[in-house]
């Protein structure tokens, strides 16, 4: 079982990006899982995630942004300023979203660097008005995409992309379940790379084939007799998105002998079990699916609690670690609701960690996580 291709997927995808652009294709840089991949692809545009997971660009970003903003916002803007993100450089357009006030104001600055479309999200998932508002927002995005690619989205083309992306999400979820097996050799950092890879798939059909091959290979591996079974504490990590360069809590947890068997955050499984309905009007189906994503920007956010409860059962979770970035007010505030739900309803241990991208608090985190593991 070889996962090297996925470990270095973002770097390898740069070659695919060059091929795509040489063939006349347009590229959209995105930051959030609210960006509807199916609609972007149906408009003839390839989407890639933009850099924003490392500490290095933050100092440059703080020339324009307050230090109190979360590291994800500052890192994203810093990369846009310093030109060291190849995906930002390759992007013809940017697709942003109103998931927090800090991002909205940062995007006003970023929009001066490249053409940027801001998707306006409603603040709740309940009722007909939010759905109609979101439908209009996606129509505006479709118009923006047409200006870039000159490709009109057809119902058939959108349906085909919906079917394809449903298959990709399902393969990723099945791989996550297999990877969480007590006999699986894959670590949480391996799965982080695999799950992040979906954000850099320039050619989705080729990517789906690689996912299927990985799932088949992993399933075959786990059928071998006499494989050693891990007895480590099984942890579900929730909260803000992490990635290469900002995965210190995962690294520390694994070094202390526990096992992060799944991640609920945006770079993990959030929304992975939400397929787009493949029947009926594809535009409406797409809008309904993306509006269901259980982000803390929505209020109330009961669906996040339900999703976490399902993950605890499916992945046989022993404890939950909620990792939030300093300055991420919605996830930090929601941590109180989540803790009460986990301790009273699910009756398993809960730890909230608030940190940033720097390594300055590494030993403090190590002490807290070690105590949590010992007591869980």
C-alpha positions in Angstrom: 0.0 0.0 0.0 1.7 3.2 -1.2 0.4 6.6 -0.1 3.4 8.7 -1.2 1.3 10.2 -4.1 -1.2 11.5 -1.5 1.4 12.7 0.9 2.8 15.0 -1.7 -0.4 15.5 -3.6 -0.5 19.3 -3.5 3.1 19.6 -4.9 2.4 17.0 -7.6 -0.8 18.8 -8.6 1.2 21.8 -9.7 2.2 19.8 -12.8 -1.5 19.1 -13.5 -2.3 22.8 -13.1 0.3 23.7 -15.7 -1.2 21.2 -18.1 -4.7 22.5 -17.5 -3.6 26.1 -18.1 -1.6 25.2 -21.2 -4.8 23.7 -22.6 -6.6 27.1 -22.0 -8.3 26.1 -18.8 -9.1 28.7 -16.1 -8.3 28.2 -12.4 -10.3 29.4 -9.3 -8.5 29.6 -5.9 -10.8 28.8 -3.0 -10.5 28.8 0.8 -13.7 27.1 2.1 -15.7 23.9 1.7 -18.8 26.1 1.1 -17.4 26.8 -2.4 -19.5 24.5 -4.6 -17.0 22.4 -6.5 -19.7 20.9 -8.8 -20.7 24.4 -10.0 -17.2 25.5 -10.5 -16.2 22.5 -12.5 -19.5 22.6 -14.6 -18.4 26.1 -15.6 -15.2 24.7 -17.0 -13.0 26.0 -14.2 -10.6 23.9 -12.1 -10.6 24.7 -8.4 -7.6 24.5 -6.0 -7.3 25.4 -2.3 -5.1 28.3 -1.5 -2.2 28.3 1.1 -3.0 29.5 4.6 -1.8 26.8 7.0 1.7 28.0 8.0 3.2 30.6 10.3 5.8 32.1 8.0 3.6 34.6 6.1 1.8 36.0 9.2 4.3 38.7 10.0 3.9 40.2 6.5 0.1 40.0 6.8 0.1 41.9 10.1 1.3 45.0 8.3 -2.3 45.4 7.1 -4.3 43.2 9.5 -4.6 43.3 13.3 -2.6 40.8 15.2 -5.7 39.7 17.0 -7.2 38.0 13.9 -7.0 34.2 13.7 -3.8 32.7 12.2 -5.7 31.2 9.3 -6.9 34.6 8.0 -3.5 36.2 8.5 -1.6 33.3 6.9 -3.9 33.2 3.9 -3.5 37.0 3.3 0.3 36.8 3.9 0.7 34.2 1.2 -1.3 36.3 -1.2 1.0 39.2 -0.5 4.4 37.5 -0.7 3.8 35.4 -3.8 5.0 32.2 -2.3 1.8 30.2 -2.8 2.0 28.6 -6.3 -1.8 28.0 -6.3 -2.5 31.7 -5.7 -0.2 32.5 -8.5 -1.9 30.0 -10.8 -5.4 31.2 -10.0 -7.2 33.4 -12.5 -10.0 34.2 -10.0 -10.7 33.9 -6.3 -13.9 32.5 -4.6 -14.4 33.6 -1.1 -17.2 33.3 1.5 -18.7 35.2 4.4 -18.0 32.6 7.1 -16.6 35.2 9.6 -16.3 38.9 9.9 -12.5 38.8 9.9 -12.4 37.0 6.6 -14.9 39.4 5.1 -12.7 42.4 5.8 -9.6 40.6 4.8 -11.2 39.7 1.4 -11.8 43.4 0.8 -8.0 43.8 0.8 -7.3 40.5 -1.1 -9.8 41.5 -3.8 -7.4 44.3 -4.8 -4.8 41.6 -5.8 -7.0 39.4 -8.1 -10.6 39.3 -9.3 -12.6 38.0 -6.2 -16.2 36.9 -5.8 -17.6 36.8 -2.3 -20.3 34.3 -1.7 -22.8 35.7 0.8 -24.0 33.0 3.2 -27.1 33.3 5.3 -26.6 33.1 9.1 -29.0 30.2 9.6 -30.0 27.0 7.8 -33.6 27.1 9.0 -36.6 28.4 7.0 -37.2 29.1 3.3 -35.7 32.6 3.2 -32.1 31.5 3.9 -32.4 28.9 1.2 -33.6 31.4 -1.4 -30.9 33.8 -0.3 -28.2 31.1 -0.8 -29.7 30.1 -4.2 -29.3 33.7 -5.3 -25.8 33.8 -4.1 -24.9 30.6 -6.1 -26.5 32.2 -9.2 -24.3 35.2 -8.7 -21.3 32.9 -8.5 -22.4 31.2 -11.7 -22.4 34.6 -13.5 -19.0 35.4 -12.1 -17.6 32.0 -13.4 -19.1 32.6 -16.8 -17.3 35.9 -17.0 -14.1 34.1 -16.4 -14.5 30.9 -18.6 -17.2 31.9 -21.0 -18.7 28.4 -20.4 -22.4 28.3 -19.6 -23.4 25.8 -16.9 -25.9 23.3 -18.3 -28.2 21.1 -16.2 -26.6 18.0 -17.7 -23.0 19.2 -17.1 -23.9 20.1 -13.5 -25.6 16.8 -12.9 -22.5 14.9 -14.2 -20.2 16.9 -11.8 -22.6 16.2 -8.9 -22.4 12.4 -9.6 -18.6 12.6 -9.8 -18.1 14.6 -6.6 -20.5 12.4 -4.7 -18.3 9.4 -5.7 -15.2 11.2 -4.6 -16.7 12.1 -1.2 -17.9 8.6 -0.7 -14.5 7.1 -1.5 -12.8 9.5 0.9 -15.2 8.6 3.7 -14.8 4.8 3.1 -11.0 5.3 3.3 -11.4 7.2 6.5 -13.4 4.3 8.0 -10.8 1.8 6.9 -7.9 4.0 8.2 -9.5 4.1 11.6 -9.4 0.3 11.9 -7.4 -0.8 14.9 -5.1 -2.7 12.6 -4.6 0.1 10.1 -1.0 1.4 9.6 -2.2 4.9 8.5 -1.7 7.7 11.0 -3.8 10.8 11.5 -1.2 12.9 9.6 -1.4 10.4 6.7 -5.2 10.9 6.7 -4.8 14.6 6.9 -2.8 14.5 3.7 -5.2 12.2 2.0 -8.2 14.3 2.9 -6.5 17.5 2.0 -5.7 16.1 -1.5 -9.4 16.5 -2.5 -8.7 20.2 -2.6 -6.0 19.9 -5.3 -7.6 17.5 -7.8 -7.3 19.3 -11.1 -8.5 16.2 -13.0 -11.3 14.7 -10.8 -11.7 11.5 -12.9 -8.0 10.6 -12.5 -8.2 11.5 -8.8 -11.2 9.3 -8.2 -9.4 6.4 -9.8 -6.5 6.9 -7.4 -8.8 7.0 -4.4 -10.5 3.8 -5.5 -7.1 2.1 -5.8 -6.1 3.3 -2.4 -9.4 2.1 -0.8 -9.0 -1.3 -2.4 -5.4 -1.6 -1.4 -6.1 -0.7 2.2 -9.1 -3.1 2.4 -6.9 -5.9 1.1 -4.1 -5.1 3.5 -6.5 -5.2 6.5 -7.6 -8.7 5.5 -4.2 -10.1 6.3 -4.1 -12.4 9.3 -2.2 -11.7 12.5 -1.9 -7.9 12.0 -1.2 -6.1 15.3 -4.1 -4.2 16.7 -3.6 -0.8 18.3 -4.9 -0.4 21.9 -4.4 3.4 21.9 -7.0 5.9 23.1 -9.2 6.8 20.1 -9.6 10.5 19.7 -12.0 12.6 17.6 -10.5 16.0 16.7 -13.0 18.7 16.1 -12.9 22.5 15.6 -10.9 24.6 13.1 -9.3 23.3 10.0 -5.7 22.1 10.2 -3.2 21.3 7.5 0.5 20.8 6.7 2.3 23.3 8.9 -0.5 23.7 11.4 -0.9 20.1 12.6 1.1 20.4 15.9 -1.8 19.2 18.1 -2.1 16.0 16.0 1.7 15.5 16.1 1.8 15.9 19.8 -1.2 13.6 20.4 0.4 10.8 18.3 3.8 11.3 20.0 2.1 10.8 23.4 0.7 7.4 22.2 -3.0 8.3 21.5 -4.6 8.0 18.1 -6.7 10.6 16.2 -9.0 8.3 14.4 -11.0 11.0 12.7 -11.2 14.7 12.2 -14.5 16.5 12.1 -13.1 19.9 10.9 -13.3 21.4 7.4 -10.0 19.7 6.4 -11.4 16.4 7.6 -14.8 14.8 7.5 -17.1 17.9 7.8 -19.8 17.5 5.1 -18.3 14.3 3.8 -21.5 12.3 4.4 -23.7 15.0 2.7 -24.2 13.9 -0.9 -25.9 16.1 -3.4 -29.3 14.7 -4.4 -28.8 13.3 -8.0 -32.5 13.6 -8.8 -34.5 16.8 -9.6 -33.2 20.2 -10.3 -29.4 20.1 -9.9 -29.1 23.8 -8.9 -31.5 23.4 -6.1 -30.0 20.1 -5.0 -26.5 21.7 -4.9 -27.8 24.7 -2.9 -29.5 22.4 -0.3 -26.5 20.2 0.2 -24.0 23.1 0.7 -26.3 25.0 3.0 -26.4 21.9 5.3 -22.7 22.1 6.0 -22.5 22.3 9.9 -20.2 25.3 10.2 -20.1 27.4 13.4 -21.0 30.4 11.4 -24.5 29.0 11.3 -26.9 29.6 14.3 -28.2 27.4 15.7 -25.8 24.6 14.7 -27.5 21.5 15.9 -26.4 19.5 12.9 -22.8 19.7 14.0 -23.7 18.0 17.3 -25.6 15.3 15.4 -22.6 14.8 13.0 -20.2 14.5 15.9 -22.5 12.0 17.6 -22.5 9.9 14.4 -18.7 10.0 14.2 -18.3 8.9 17.8 -20.4 5.8 17.0 -18.9 5.0 13.6 -15.3 5.5 14.6 -15.6 4.1 18.1 -14.3 7.2 19.7 -13.1 7.3 23.4 -12.5 11.0 23.8 -12.9 14.3 22.0 -10.3 17.0 21.5 -11.7 20.4 20.3 -8.9 22.4 18.7 -9.7 26.0 17.9 -7.5 28.9 16.7 -7.0 32.0 18.8 -9.3 34.7 17.3 -11.8 32.2 15.8 -14.8 33.5 17.9 -17.5 31.3 16.5 -15.7 28.0 17.1 -14.4 29.2 20.4 -17.8 30.2 21.6 -19.4 27.1 20.3 -16.9 25.0 22.2 -19.0 25.5 25.4 -22.1 24.1 23.7 -20.1 21.2 22.3 -18.5 20.3 25.7 -21.8 20.2 27.4 -23.2 18.0 24.7 -20.2 15.6 24.7 -20.0 15.3 28.5 -23.8 15.1 29.2 -25.1 13.3 26.2 -22.2 11.2 24.8 -20.6 10.8 28.2 -17.0 10.8 27.1 -14.0 13.0 28.0 -13.6 16.4 26.3 -10.7 18.8 26.0 -10.7 22.2 24.5 -7.4 23.6 23.1 -7.1 27.2 21.9 -3.8 27.8 20.1 -2.2 29.4 17.0 0.3 28.4 14.3 3.4 29.1 16.3 5.4 26.5 18.2 5.7 28.7 21.3 3.1 26.8 23.3 4.2 23.3 22.3 5.3 22.1 25.7 2.2 23.6 27.4 0.1 21.7 24.9 2.0 18.6 25.5 1.4 18.8 29.2 -2.3 19.3 28.8 -2.8 16.6 26.2 -0.7 14.1 28.2 -2.8 14.7 31.3 -6.0 14.4 29.2 -4.8 11.0 27.7 -3.9 9.7 31.1 -7.3 10.6 32.6 -9.4 9.5 29.7 
